[in-house]
Amino acid sequence: MTTIQPEGEQIRRAVEWISEEKQASPEKNRLKLLEEAGIKFNLSPVEEEYLAKLTKP
């Protein structure tokens, strides 16, 4: 059964996840994390682009 998330909730969760991953392992590649987050949180290409802008160093 799928759970309906409020609009933007997946992006918020992806930002939190990326932040946690970077804190745990600062050497992790940002672009690789963005790619993993897109898959993990089922983000659309537009959402992935927005996520990349949000997490820009």
PDB file of N, CA, C, O and CB in Angstrom:
ATOM      1  N   MET A   1       0.845  -1.186   0.000  1.00  0.00           N
ATOM      2  CA  MET A   1       0.000   0.000   0.000  1.00  0.00           C
ATOM      3  C   MET A   1       0.886   1.243   0.000  1.00  0.00           C
ATOM      4  O   MET A   1       1.826   1.341   0.789  1.00  0.00           O
ATOM      5  CB  MET A   1      -0.959   0.001   1.224  1.00  0.00           C
ATOM      6  N   THR A   2       0.587   2.182  -0.876  1.00  0.00           N
ATOM      7  CA  THR A   2       1.378   3.406  -0.938  1.00  0.00           C
ATOM      8  C   THR A   2       0.785   4.459  -0.017  1.00  0.00           C
ATOM      9  O   THR A   2      -0.421   4.509   0.224  1.00  0.00           O
ATOM     10  CB  THR A   2       1.453   3.936  -2.378  1.00  0.00           C
ATOM     11  N   THR A   3       1.668   5.282   0.478  1.00  0.00           N
ATOM     12  CA  THR A   3       1.255   6.371   1.348  1.00  0.00           C
ATOM     13  C   THR A   3       1.304   7.664   0.560  1.00  0.00           C
ATOM     14  O   THR A   3       2.291   7.938  -0.123  1.00  0.00           O
ATOM     15  CB  THR A   3       2.149   6.456   2.611  1.00  0.00           C
ATOM     16  N   ILE A   4       0.268   8.449   0.645  1.00  0.00           N
ATOM     17  CA  ILE A   4       0.231   9.741  -0.036  1.00  0.00           C
ATOM     18  C   ILE A   4       0.964  10.748   0.835  1.00  0.00           C
ATOM     19  O   ILE A   4       0.631  10.936   2.005  1.00  0.00           O
ATOM     20  CB  ILE A   4      -1.242  10.203  -0.321  1.00  0.00           C
ATOM     21  N   GLN A   5       1.972  11.396   0.245  1.00  0.00           N
ATOM     22  CA  GLN A   5       2.767  12.397   0.946  1.00  0.00           C
ATOM     23  C   GLN A   5       2.330  13.789   0.515  1.00  0.00           C
ATOM     24  O   GLN A   5       1.977  13.994  -0.646  1.00  0.00           O
ATOM     25  CB  GLN A   5       4.276  12.191   0.679  1.00  0.00           C
ATOM     26  N   PRO A   6       2.351  14.749   1.439  1.00  0.00           N
ATOM     27  CA  PRO A   6       2.055  16.124   1.038  1.00  0.00           C
ATOM     28  C   PRO A   6       3.076  16.582  -0.009  1.00  0.00           C
ATOM     29  O   PRO A   6       4.211  16.106  -0.021  1.00  0.00           O
ATOM     30  CB  PRO A   6       2.068  17.077   2.273  1.00  0.00           C
ATOM     31  N   GLU A   7       2.678  17.490  -0.872  1.00  0.00           N
ATOM     32  CA  GLU A   7       3.566  17.991  -1.910  1.00  0.00           C
ATOM     33  C   GLU A   7       4.831  18.566  -1.281  1.00  0.00           C
ATOM     34  O   GLU A   7       4.763  19.373  -0.354  1.00  0.00           O
ATOM     35  CB  GLU A   7       2.856  19.056  -2.767  1.00  0.00           C
ATOM     36  N   GLY A   8       5.970  18.150  -1.787  1.00  0.00           N
ATOM     37  CA  GLY A   8       7.242  18.638  -1.266  1.00  0.00           C
ATOM     38  C   GLY A   8       7.814  17.805  -0.138  1.00  0.00           C
ATOM     39  O   GLY A   8       8.970  17.992   0.240  1.00  0.00           O
ATOM     40  N   GLU A   9       7.033  16.895   0.405  1.00  0.00           N
ATOM     41  CA  GLU A   9       7.491  16.077   1.525  1.00  0.00           C
ATOM     42  C   GLU A   9       8.676  15.204   1.123  1.00  0.00           C
ATOM     43  O   GLU A   9       9.617  15.050   1.901  1.00  0.00           O
ATOM     44  CB  GLU A   9       6.349  15.203   2.047  1.00  0.00           C
ATOM     45  N   GLN A  10       8.646  14.636  -0.066  1.00  0.00           N
ATOM     46  CA  GLN A  10       9.745  13.773  -0.517  1.00  0.00           C
ATOM     47  C   GLN A  10      11.039  14.578  -0.662  1.00  0.00           C
ATOM     48  O   GLN A  10      12.116  14.073  -0.345  1.00  0.00           O
ATOM     49  CB  GLN A  10       9.387  13.095  -1.860  1.00  0.00           C
ATOM     50  N   ILE A  11      10.945  15.801  -1.129  1.00  0.00           N
ATOM     51  CA  ILE A  11      12.136  16.645  -1.260  1.00  0.00           C
ATOM     52  C   ILE A  11      12.693  16.963   0.126  1.00  0.00           C
ATOM     53  O   ILE A  11      13.905  16.917   0.338  1.00  0.00           O
ATOM     54  CB  ILE A  11      11.806  17.957  -2.029  1.00  0.00           C
ATOM     55  N   ARG A  12      11.813  17.281   1.060  1.00  0.00           N
ATOM     56  CA  ARG A  12      12.255  17.576   2.430  1.00  0.00           C
ATOM     57  C   ARG A  12      12.984  16.376   3.022  1.00  0.00           C
ATOM     58  O   ARG A  12      14.037  16.522   3.643  1.00  0.00           O
ATOM     59  CB  ARG A  12      11.052  17.963   3.322  1.00  0.00           C
ATOM     60  N   ARG A  13      12.418  15.195   2.825  1.00  0.00           N
ATOM     61  CA  ARG A  13      13.041  13.978   3.340  1.00  0.00           C
ATOM     62  C   ARG A  13      14.370  13.706   2.652  1.00  0.00           C
ATOM     63  O   ARG A  13      15.315  13.240   3.287  1.00  0.00           O
ATOM     64  CB  ARG A  13      12.107  12.785   3.161  1.00  0.00           C
ATOM     65  N   ALA A  14      14.448  13.996   1.352  1.00  0.00           N
ATOM     66  CA  ALA A  14      15.694  13.797   0.606  1.00  0.00           C
ATOM     67  C   ALA A  14      16.787  14.742   1.109  1.00  0.00           C
ATOM     68  O   ALA A  14      17.940  14.335   1.249  1.00  0.00           O
ATOM     69  CB  ALA A  14      15.457  14.013  -0.903  1.00  0.00           C
ATOM     70  N   VAL A  15      16.433  15.997   1.380  1.00  0.00           N
ATOM     71  CA  VAL A  15      17.404  16.960   1.908  1.00  0.00           C
ATOM     72  C   VAL A  15      17.923  16.483   3.263  1.00  0.00           C
ATOM     73  O   VAL A  15      19.126  16.535   3.517  1.00  0.00           O
ATOM     74  CB  VAL A  15      16.767  18.371   2.037  1.00  0.00           C
ATOM     75  N   GLU A  16      17.038  16.026   4.121  1.00  0.00           N
ATOM     76  CA  GLU A  16      17.443  15.509   5.432  1.00  0.00           C
ATOM     77  C   GLU A  16      18.374  14.314   5.279  1.00  0.00           C
ATOM     78  O   GLU A  16      19.386  14.217   5.973  1.00  0.00           O
ATOM     79  CB  GLU A  16      16.212  15.114   6.261  1.00  0.00           C
ATOM     80  N   TRP A  17      18.030  13.403   4.367  1.00  0.00           N
ATOM     81  CA  TRP A  17      18.833  12.204   4.156  1.00  0.00           C
ATOM     82  C   TRP A  17      20.225  12.567   3.653  1.00  0.00           C
ATOM     83  O   TRP A  17      21.220  12.039   4.150  1.00  0.00           O
ATOM     84  CB  TRP A  17      18.142  11.263   3.164  1.00  0.00           C
ATOM     85  N   ILE A  18      20.304  13.467   2.670  1.00  0.00           N
ATOM     86  CA  ILE A  18      21.599  13.894   2.131  1.00  0.00           C
ATOM     87  C   ILE A  18      22.433  14.546   3.234  1.00  0.00           C
ATOM     88  O   ILE A  18      23.630  14.282   3.345  1.00  0.00           O
ATOM     89  CB  ILE A  18      21.404  14.879   0.946  1.00  0.00           C
ATOM     90  N   SER A  19      21.817  15.379   4.035  1.00  0.00           N
ATOM     91  CA  SER A  19      22.520  16.036   5.132  1.00  0.00           C
ATOM     92  C   SER A  19      23.088  15.013   6.116  1.00  0.00           C
ATOM     93  O   SER A  19      24.237  15.128   6.543  1.00  0.00           O
ATOM     94  CB  SER A  19      21.583  17.003   5.860  1.00  0.00           C
ATOM     95  N   GLU A  20      22.290  14.027   6.469  1.00  0.00           N
ATOM     96  CA  GLU A  20      22.745  12.983   7.393  1.00  0.00           C
ATOM     97  C   GLU A  20      23.897  12.182   6.790  1.00  0.00           C
ATOM     98  O   GLU A  20      24.869  11.866   7.477  1.00  0.00           O
ATOM     99  CB  GLU A  20      21.582  12.042   7.755  1.00  0.00           C
ATOM    100  N   GLU A  21      23.783  11.858   5.503  1.00  0.00           N
ATOM    101  CA  GLU A  21      24.836  11.095   4.831  1.00  0.00           C
ATOM    102  C   GLU A  21      26.142  11.885   4.769  1.00  0.00           C
ATOM    103  O   GLU A  21      27.216  11.316   4.969  1.00  0.00           O
ATOM    104  CB  GLU A  21      24.391  10.707   3.417  1.00  0.00           C
ATOM    105  N   LYS A  22      26.066  13.178   4.498  1.00  0.00           N
ATOM    106  CA  LYS A  22      27.268  14.015   4.433  1.00  0.00           C
ATOM    107  C   LYS A  22      27.909  14.176   5.804  1.00  0.00           C
ATOM    108  O   LYS A  22      29.134  14.231   5.909  1.00  0.00           O
ATOM    109  CB  LYS A  22      26.930  15.389   3.855  1.00  0.00           C
ATOM    110  N   GLN A  23      27.096  14.253   6.859  1.00  0.00           N
ATOM    111  CA  GLN A  23      27.642  14.363   8.209  1.00  0.00           C
ATOM    112  C   GLN A  23      28.347  13.073   8.609  1.00  0.00           C
ATOM    113  O   GLN A  23      29.406  13.109   9.236  1.00  0.00           O
ATOM    114  CB  GLN A  23      26.531  14.696   9.215  1.00  0.00           C
ATOM    115  N   ALA A  24      27.768  11.949   8.253  1.00  0.00           N
ATOM    116  CA  ALA A  24      28.349  10.654   8.596  1.00  0.00           C
ATOM    117  C   ALA A  24      29.612  10.373   7.780  1.00  0.00           C
ATOM    118  O   ALA A  24      30.568   9.786   8.287  1.00  0.00           O
ATOM    119  CB  ALA A  24      27.323   9.543   8.374  1.00  0.00           C
ATOM    120  N   SER A  25      29.608  10.796   6.514  1.00  0.00           N
ATOM    121  CA  SER A  25      30.742  10.535   5.618  1.00  0.00           C
ATOM    122  C   SER A  25      30.974  11.744   4.719  1.00  0.00           C
ATOM    123  O   SER A  25      30.489  11.771   3.588  1.00  0.00           O
ATOM    124  CB  SER A  25      30.493   9.261   4.761  1.00  0.00           C
ATOM    125  N   PRO A  26      31.709  12.745   5.207  1.00  0.00           N
ATOM    126  CA  PRO A  26      31.923  13.971   4.421  1.00  0.00           C
ATOM    127  C   PRO A  26      32.594  13.741   3.073  1.00  0.00           C
ATOM    128  O   PRO A  26      32.473  14.575   2.176  1.00  0.00           O
ATOM    129  CB  PRO A  26      32.750  14.931   5.212  1.00  0.00           C
ATOM    130  N   GLU A  27      33.297  12.629   2.918  1.00  0.00           N
ATOM    131  CA  GLU A  27      33.998  12.362   1.657  1.00  0.00           C
ATOM    132  C   GLU A  27      33.068  11.883   0.550  1.00  0.00           C
ATOM    133  O   GLU A  27      33.484  11.793  -0.605  1.00  0.00           O
ATOM    134  CB  GLU A  27      35.079  11.334   1.880  1.00  0.00           C
ATOM    135  N   LYS A  28      31.811  11.572   0.884  1.00  0.00           N
ATOM    136  CA  LYS A  28      30.873  11.083  -0.133  1.00  0.00           C
ATOM    137  C   LYS A  28      30.639  12.146  -1.200  1.00  0.00           C
ATOM    138  O   LYS A  28      30.537  13.336  -0.903  1.00  0.00           O
ATOM    139  CB  LYS A  28      29.534  10.675   0.514  1.00  0.00           C
ATOM    140  N   ASN A  29      30.559  11.697  -2.430  1.00  0.00           N
ATOM    141  CA  ASN A  29      30.355  12.562  -3.580  1.00  0.00           C
ATOM    142  C   ASN A  29      28.925  13.123  -3.582  1.00  0.00           C
ATOM    143  O   ASN A  29      27.957  12.367  -3.509  1.00  0.00           O
ATOM    144  CB  ASN A  29      30.637  11.793  -4.885  1.00  0.00           C
ATOM    145  N   ARG A  30      28.803  14.451  -3.668  1.00  0.00           N
ATOM    146  CA  ARG A  30      27.498  15.119  -3.639  1.00  0.00           C
ATOM    147  C   ARG A  30      26.600  14.666  -4.793  1.00  0.00           C
ATOM    148  O   ARG A  30      25.410  14.420  -4.596  1.00  0.00           O
ATOM    149  CB  ARG A  30      27.683  16.636  -3.693  1.00  0.00           C
ATOM    150  N   LEU A  31      27.167  14.558  -5.988  1.00  0.00           N
ATOM    151  CA  LEU A  31      26.360  14.165  -7.142  1.00  0.00           C
ATOM    152  C   LEU A  31      25.853  12.734  -7.014  1.00  0.00           C
ATOM    153  O   LEU A  31      24.729  12.430  -7.415  1.00  0.00           O
ATOM    154  CB  LEU A  31      27.167  14.313  -8.423  1.00  0.00           C
ATOM    155  N   LYS A  32      26.677  11.863  -6.458  1.00  0.00           N
ATOM    156  CA  LYS A  32      26.264  10.479  -6.236  1.00  0.00           C
ATOM    157  C   LYS A  32      25.118  10.445  -5.210  1.00  0.00           C
ATOM    158  O   LYS A  32      24.156   9.694  -5.374  1.00  0.00           O
ATOM    159  CB  LYS A  32      27.471   9.612  -5.748  1.00  0.00           C
ATOM    160  N   LEU A  33      25.229  11.253  -4.166  1.00  0.00           N
ATOM    161  CA  LEU A  33      24.157  11.321  -3.163  1.00  0.00           C
ATOM    162  C   LEU A  33      22.860  11.847  -3.774  1.00  0.00           C
ATOM    163  O   LEU A  33      21.776  11.366  -3.445  1.00  0.00           O
ATOM    164  CB  LEU A  33      24.581  12.216  -1.987  1.00  0.00           C
ATOM    165  N   LEU A  34      22.970  12.829  -4.660  1.00  0.00           N
ATOM    166  CA  LEU A  34      21.775  13.359  -5.328  1.00  0.00           C
ATOM    167  C   LEU A  34      21.107  12.273  -6.167  1.00  0.00           C
ATOM    168  O   LEU A  34      19.883  12.141  -6.179  1.00  0.00           O
ATOM    169  CB  LEU A  34      22.139  14.571  -6.217  1.00  0.00           C
ATOM    170  N   GLU A  35      21.927  11.506  -6.863  1.00  0.00           N
ATOM    171  CA  GLU A  35      21.400  10.417  -7.688  1.00  0.00           C
ATOM    172  C   GLU A  35      20.701   9.363  -6.814  1.00  0.00           C
ATOM    173  O   GLU A  35      19.606   8.900  -7.134  1.00  0.00           O
ATOM    174  CB  GLU A  35      22.540   9.765  -8.509  1.00  0.00           C
ATOM    175  N   GLU A  36      21.354   8.999  -5.715  1.00  0.00           N
ATOM    176  CA  GLU A  36      20.770   8.005  -4.799  1.00  0.00           C
ATOM    177  C   GLU A  36      19.470   8.522  -4.188  1.00  0.00           C
ATOM    178  O   GLU A  36      18.504   7.771  -4.051  1.00  0.00           O
ATOM    179  CB  GLU A  36      21.772   7.647  -3.681  1.00  0.00           C
ATOM    180  N   ALA A  37      19.444   9.801  -3.820  1.00  0.00           N
ATOM    181  CA  ALA A  37      18.241  10.389  -3.229  1.00  0.00           C
ATOM    182  C   ALA A  37      17.089  10.386  -4.230  1.00  0.00           C
ATOM    183  O   ALA A  37      15.942  10.133  -3.862  1.00  0.00           O
ATOM    184  CB  ALA A  37      18.522  11.824  -2.748  1.00  0.00           C
ATOM    185  N   GLY A  38      17.394  10.667  -5.491  1.00  0.00           N
ATOM    186  CA  GLY A  38      16.360  10.658  -6.530  1.00  0.00           C
ATOM    187  C   GLY A  38      15.688   9.305  -6.641  1.00  0.00           C
ATOM    188  O   GLY A  38      14.473   9.211  -6.814  1.00  0.00           O
ATOM    189  N   ILE A  39      16.494   8.257  -6.540  1.00  0.00           N
ATOM    190  CA  ILE A  39      15.953   6.901  -6.612  1.00  0.00           C
ATOM    191  C   ILE A  39      15.226   6.539  -5.315  1.00  0.00           C
ATOM    192  O   ILE A  39      14.099   6.044  -5.336  1.00  0.00           O
ATOM    193  CB  ILE A  39      17.077   5.887  -6.894  1.00  0.00           C
ATOM    194  N   LYS A  40      15.886   6.792  -4.201  1.00  0.00           N
ATOM    195  CA  LYS A  40      15.347   6.412  -2.890  1.00  0.00           C
ATOM    196  C   LYS A  40      13.990   7.078  -2.605  1.00  0.00           C
ATOM    197  O   LYS A  40      13.091   6.454  -2.042  1.00  0.00           O
ATOM    198  CB  LYS A  40      16.346   6.784  -1.789  1.00  0.00           C
ATOM    199  N   PHE A  41      13.856   8.349  -2.999  1.00  0.00           N
ATOM    200  CA  PHE A  41      12.634   9.094  -2.692  1.00  0.00           C
ATOM    201  C   PHE A  41      11.727   9.270  -3.904  1.00  0.00           C
ATOM    202  O   PHE A  41      10.762  10.032  -3.864  1.00  0.00           O
ATOM    203  CB  PHE A  41      12.987  10.446  -2.131  1.00  0.00           C
ATOM    204  N   ASN A  42      12.051   8.550  -4.991  1.00  0.00           N
ATOM    205  CA  ASN A  42      11.210   8.542  -6.191  1.00  0.00           C
ATOM    206  C   ASN A  42      10.906   9.963  -6.686  1.00  0.00           C
ATOM    207  O   ASN A  42       9.751  10.335  -6.893  1.00  0.00           O
ATOM    208  CB  ASN A  42       9.901   7.800  -5.906  1.00  0.00           C
ATOM    209  N   LEU A  43      11.973  10.737  -6.869  1.00  0.00           N
ATOM    210  CA  LEU A  43      11.815  12.124  -7.290  1.00  0.00           C
ATOM    211  C   LEU A  43      11.729  12.226  -8.807  1.00  0.00           C
ATOM    212  O   LEU A  43      12.343  11.444  -9.532  1.00  0.00           O
ATOM    213  CB  LEU A  43      12.972  12.975  -6.768  1.00  0.00           C
ATOM    214  N   SER A  44      10.968  13.189  -9.266  1.00  0.00           N
ATOM    215  CA  SER A  44      10.884  13.463 -10.703  1.00  0.00           C
ATOM    216  C   SER A  44      12.156  14.215 -11.113  1.00  0.00           C
ATOM    217  O   SER A  44      12.873  14.728 -10.253  1.00  0.00           O
ATOM    218  CB  SER A  44       9.585  14.298 -11.058  1.00  0.00           C
ATOM    219  N   PRO A  45      12.439  14.285 -12.407  1.00  0.00           N
ATOM    220  CA  PRO A  45      13.610  15.049 -12.854  1.00  0.00           C
ATOM    221  C   PRO A  45      13.579  16.510 -12.391  1.00  0.00           C
ATOM    222  O   PRO A  45      14.616  17.073 -12.041  1.00  0.00           O
ATOM    223  CB  PRO A  45      13.707  15.002 -14.369  1.00  0.00           C
ATOM    224  N   VAL A  46      12.410  17.110 -12.389  1.00  0.00           N
ATOM    225  CA  VAL A  46      12.283  18.505 -11.929  1.00  0.00           C
ATOM    226  C   VAL A  46      12.602  18.595 -10.439  1.00  0.00           C
ATOM    227  O   VAL A  46      13.283  19.523 -10.004  1.00  0.00           O
ATOM    228  CB  VAL A  46      10.851  19.052 -12.207  1.00  0.00           C
ATOM    229  N   GLU A  47      12.112  17.636  -9.660  1.00  0.00           N
ATOM    230  CA  GLU A  47      12.398  17.627  -8.225  1.00  0.00           C
ATOM    231  C   GLU A  47      13.887  17.395  -7.968  1.00  0.00           C
ATOM    232  O   GLU A  47      14.461  17.990  -7.056  1.00  0.00           O
ATOM    233  CB  GLU A  47      11.562  16.545  -7.517  1.00  0.00           C
ATOM    234  N   GLU A  48      14.514  16.531  -8.773  1.00  0.00           N
ATOM    235  CA  GLU A  48      15.952  16.282  -8.629  1.00  0.00           C
ATOM    236  C   GLU A  48      16.746  17.551  -8.922  1.00  0.00           C
ATOM    237  O   GLU A  48      17.722  17.845  -8.231  1.00  0.00           O
ATOM    238  CB  GLU A  48      16.403  15.144  -9.567  1.00  0.00           C
ATOM    239  N   GLU A  49      16.340  18.293  -9.929  1.00  0.00           N
ATOM    240  CA  GLU A  49      17.015  19.543 -10.257  1.00  0.00           C
ATOM    241  C   GLU A  49      16.872  20.552  -9.115  1.00  0.00           C
ATOM    242  O   GLU A  49      17.834  21.231  -8.755  1.00  0.00           O
ATOM    243  CB  GLU A  49      16.451  20.130 -11.563  1.00  0.00           C
ATOM    244  N   TYR A  50      15.673  20.645  -8.552  1.00  0.00           N
ATOM    245  CA  TYR A  50      15.425  21.534  -7.423  1.00  0.00           C
ATOM    246  C   TYR A  50      16.264  21.104  -6.219  1.00  0.00           C
ATOM    247  O   TYR A  50      16.835  21.950  -5.531  1.00  0.00           O
ATOM    248  CB  TYR A  50      13.924  21.546  -7.060  1.00  0.00           C
ATOM    249  N   LEU A  51      16.343  19.803  -5.961  1.00  0.00           N
ATOM    250  CA  LEU A  51      17.143  19.263  -4.869  1.00  0.00           C
ATOM    251  C   LEU A  51      18.615  19.630  -5.058  1.00  0.00           C
ATOM    252  O   LEU A  51      19.293  19.981  -4.092  1.00  0.00           O
ATOM    253  CB  LEU A  51      16.977  17.733  -4.781  1.00  0.00           C
ATOM    254  N   ALA A  52      19.106  19.551  -6.277  1.00  0.00           N
ATOM    255  CA  ALA A  52      20.499  19.904  -6.562  1.00  0.00           C
ATOM    256  C   ALA A  52      20.769  21.363  -6.220  1.00  0.00           C
ATOM    257  O   ALA A  52      21.832  21.696  -5.696  1.00  0.00           O
ATOM    258  CB  ALA A  52      20.831  19.639  -8.038  1.00  0.00           C
ATOM    259  N   LYS A  53      19.806  22.232  -6.515  1.00  0.00           N
ATOM    260  CA  LYS A  53      19.952  23.659  -6.190  1.00  0.00           C
ATOM    261  C   LYS A  53      19.900  23.878  -4.675  1.00  0.00           C
ATOM    262  O   LYS A  53      20.620  24.725  -4.147  1.00  0.00           O
ATOM    263  CB  LYS A  53      18.843  24.490  -6.887  1.00  0.00           C
ATOM    264  N   LEU A  54      19.066  23.129  -3.986  1.00  0.00           N
ATOM    265  CA  LEU A  54      18.949  23.275  -2.533  1.00  0.00           C
ATOM    266  C   LEU A  54      20.205  22.838  -1.801  1.00  0.00           C
ATOM    267  O   LEU A  54      20.560  23.411  -0.771  1.00  0.00           O
ATOM    268  CB  LEU A  54      17.771  22.480  -2.027  1.00  0.00           C
ATOM    269  N   THR A  55      20.871  21.836  -2.322  1.00  0.00           N
ATOM    270  CA  THR A  55      22.023  21.260  -1.644  1.00  0.00           C
ATOM    271  C   THR A  55      23.351  21.728  -2.219  1.00  0.00           C
ATOM    272  O   THR A  55      24.401  21.155  -1.926  1.00  0.00           O
ATOM    273  CB  THR A  55      21.950  19.768  -1.707  1.00  0.00           C
ATOM    274  N   LYS A  56      23.300  22.761  -3.032  1.00  0.00           N
ATOM    275  CA  LYS A  56      24.517  23.291  -3.665  1.00  0.00           C
ATOM    276  C   LYS A  56      25.506  23.725  -2.574  1.00  0.00           C
ATOM    277  O   LYS A  56      25.123  24.389  -1.611  1.00  0.00           O
ATOM    278  CB  LYS A  56      24.176  24.496  -4.616  1.00  0.00           C
ATOM    279  N   PRO A  57      26.786  23.343  -2.736  1.00  0.00           N
ATOM    280  CA  PRO A  57      27.783  23.702  -1.701  1.00  0.00           C
ATOM    281  C   PRO A  57      28.047  25.176  -1.604  1.00  0.00           C
ATOM    282  O   PRO A  57      28.856  25.606  -0.782  1.00  0.00           O
ATOM    283  CB  PRO A  57      29.076  23.005  -1.966  1.00  0.00           C
TER     284      PRO A  57
END
